[in-house]
Amino acid sequence: MFEAPKLVDDLNVTLARYAVFGHPVGHSKSPQIHRAFAHQLGIALRYDAIDAAPGTLATALSRFAAEGGVGANITLPLKGEAFAAARAHSARAQKLGVANTLAWRGDHWYADNTDGEGLIRDLGERHRIDLRGRRVLLVGAGGAAQGVLPALLEAGIAKVTITNRTPERADQLCDWIGDPARVQTWYLDDLRRAGDFDAVFNATSAGQSGQAVDLPFSIANPRTLAYDLSYGKAASAFLAWAKTADCAYALDGLGMLVEQAALAFALWHGQRPETEPVYAQLRAEARG
């Protein structure tokens, strides 16, 4: 289902090039997803995964464009660098200051960020979860958290508490939003005194390195939504915590990944693919 038919070399066909950049990036499902979308819509393309260490993305993107690259997805920890490497930005990317999608526009990169909309689409359309009025804990204050926080606020949540291993970064994110009535910070070590939350979003990269964020079970209640923006093995520790805490929902970010990818695909190709068949296949593969 996921691999488009191979084009033989003697056809002398040059495929438009796309890629996901990250560090690490070998685990990424983005090549599989975008090849599936392309196959679905009959679009021929080449999509690769390219590892770019922090501080090297601008150079890697210049090389990629010179080699025929016309579109890029950006994952951790490079979303801030992606924004800086672009000359033009969508309104939401400009607002966020981080980018997860780049499109080559003749002589420069154009940046967008589809993470927040992808998250809301996954929760609202796939899982039928209404965020309005919920009290939310956002764990993490890096590019992933920054990319989804405005979308969560626009979805009608009542209040957001941001916590992070480095409190100063949480304070910076809170100040950046500039809505003290709805957004506050709390020290990670003091969460046991913070009460419970209706939703907990894990936006840290701890799971990528096999680590876990130490969260008290007291922050969950019987209707709590627990959602990890990562997926697969990287989300396993947080989801295990959520199940032990008896959260009503324990979800990883696979659906968000597919939805944000479809939005990026539409930016590049002018057509939005069907996401449910791709999501269902990836979920089935994850279950083994």
N, C-alpha and C positions, 0 to 999 in steps of 0.2 A: 504493500500500500504506500509505503513512504518513499520509495526510490523512483524518481522519474526515469523513463527509458534512457539508456546510455546513447550518446551521440558518438559515432565512430570518427576517428581522427581524419580519415580521408574525405569526409564531407567538407572539411575546411571551414567549419562553423565556429565563430568566436562567441562564446556565451557571455552574457552580462554577469559580472562577478559581484557577489555579496558575501558577507562574513560576519561572524560574531567575534568581538575582541574582549578579552578578559584575562585575568591572572589569579588562579588557574582557569583554564577554559576547556580542558579535555572532557569534562563531565557534561558539557552543555548539550541540551536537547535541541537547541535552535537550528542546527543544520537539518536534523530530521524533520522538524516542524515545517521549515520553509520549503524544503524539497517536497513535502506532502502537499502544502498549499499550491505550489507551482504545478505539480502533477494534476491536482484537482481542477485547475483553471487552464491547463494546457500551455503553460509558460515555461520556456526553456531557460535555465539559469545554472550558474555554478555557485555553491554556497559552502564556505569553509569555516573552520574555527581557527583563530589566530591568537596565540598567546603574546601579550604585550605587558611587560613589567611596568609597574608604576613609574611615571616619568618619561616613558617612551612612546606613548600613544600618538602624539602629534607626528612624530617621525614615521611610525608604522602606518598611519593613515595616509600620509603623503606618498609613501611607497605603494600602498594599496591602490590609490587613485591613479598613479602612474602606470600601474599594471592592469588598468581597466576596471577597478572597483567603483561601483556606483551606489552601493548601499551598505550600511553597517549597523549591526546591533551592538550595544555596549553593555557589558555586565560588570560586576564588582571586580576590582575597586576603582574603575576608570570613568565613572559617569561625570565627575567634575571635570576631568581632563577632556572628555568628549565635548562638553559644553564650551570649554575654552578653545578647542581646536576648530570650532565652527565660526564662520563669519556671519551667518544669518541664523535666526532662531524663531521658532513658533512662539506664539504668545505664552503658551503654558511653559515651554522650556525657559523662556526669558524670566517668567515668574519664579520658576523653581531653581534655576541656576545649576541644574544638572540635566544631562541628556542620556537617553538610552537608545536613540535612533538617529542615524545620520543618513542624509541623501546628498549625492554629489550633484551640484547645480552648475555645471559648465566649467567653473574655475574655483569653486569653493564648496565647503560642506555646509549643509543646512541641518540644524539640530531640532529634534522634537523629543518629547518625553511621553511615552504611552503607558508607563507603569501604573499611574493612578487610575486612569480609565480602565485599564486591564483588570486591576483589582476589583473595582466596583462592578464591572461586567460579570466577573466570575462569581462574586458574592450575590449580586442581585438577580442575574439571569440564569445562572447555572444552579445555585444553591438556594435561591429564593429567600435570602436573608435581608431583612430590612434593618439598616443601621440607625435609623432616625431615633433620637433620644437616648442612645446608648452612651454609657460612660466607658471610655476607652483608655487602655494602657498601651503605649507605644514603646517597645523595648528596642533601643538603638537610636542613634542620632546622626548616622552617616548619610551617604547618598541615597540609599534605599529608603530610609525613613523620610528624608527630605522630598523624595520623589512621589510619595503617596500621601503625606500628611494633608496637603491642601485638598485633595480629592476626598479624603475622609471627612474633613470639615464641611465640604460642599454637599456631602451625602446626608448631612443633617445630624451628625452625632452631637450629643449634648456637651461633652467635655473630654479633653484629651490630657492625659498625664504622660509626660515623656521621662523615661529613665535610661541611664546609660552608664557604662563602666567609668567613663570620664565625664563627671558632672558638668564640666565647663562646656562640653559640646552640646549637651542637652539644653543648657541655658542659652547657648547661641541659637539653637534651632527654635526655641521658644521665643526669643527676642526677634528672630527673623520673621516669624509669623505675625507677631505684633497684635495678638488678641488675648490679653491676660485674663479676660472673663471666661474664655473657653480652653485655653492652653496653659498648662503649668508644668513644672518639673518636680521630680522627687528623687532623692538619693536611692540608688539601687539597694544599698544595705539597710535602708529604713522601710522597705516596702511592706513589711509585716504590720506596720502601723497605718498603712494607707487605706485599709478597707478593701472591699471587693470591687471588681469591674465586670461590666457586661461584655467586654471584648478585650482580648489581649493579642496584639500583633507583634510578632517577633521579626524585627528588621535588622538584626545583627548578623554578622558573618561568622559567628562563633562555630556554627555547625559545619562550615566548610573545612575547618581544621580539626573536627572531631570533638570540639569543646561544647560545653553546655552552659547556658546562663542559669545561675542559681536563683530560681524564683520560688517564693513561699506559696503553699497551696491555699493560703488564706485569701489570695487575691481573686480566686475564682468563686463563682456562685453557680447554682444549678442551670442557669440560662447562658452562661459564659460561652462566647465564641472564641476559640483559640485558633489563630491563623499564623502560619509561618510563611514569610515571603519567599523562602527557599523551598526546594522540593527534593525528593529522593532522600538519600542518606544524610544530607546536610540538615534535613528537617526532623530526623528521627528522634533526637533527644528531646526537642521541644514538644513533639507530638506525644511522646511517652509521658512527659510531665502533664500534658493536658488530659490524657486519659486517666492517669492516676488521680488527678484533681477532680475527676468527674465532670469535666466541661461538657456542655451540651453539644458542641461541635469541636472537632480536632481536625483541622484542614491544613494541607500544605499548599504551596504556591504553584502547583503544576497548572491549574486552571488559569491563574493570573498570567503565567508564562505564555500559554497558548493565546490568550486574549490580547495581550500586549503585542505579541508577534503578529497577529492578524491585523492590528491597527498599523503596525510598521509596514507590513506587506501592502496594505491599501495605499499608504503614502507613496510607496515605490511604484506600484503597478496600476493604481486607480481602480482596483477591484478588491473587495473584502471577501476572503474565502470563508467557507463554512468551518466553524471551529469544533463543533461537537464530535464529528467522526475522528478528528485528529486527537482530541482530548481523550476520547473513549479508548482509542488504540494505545495511547501512551499509558493510560491508567491500567489497562489490561496487562501490558508488558511489565509495569512496575509490580503488579501483583504476582507475576510469574505464572 
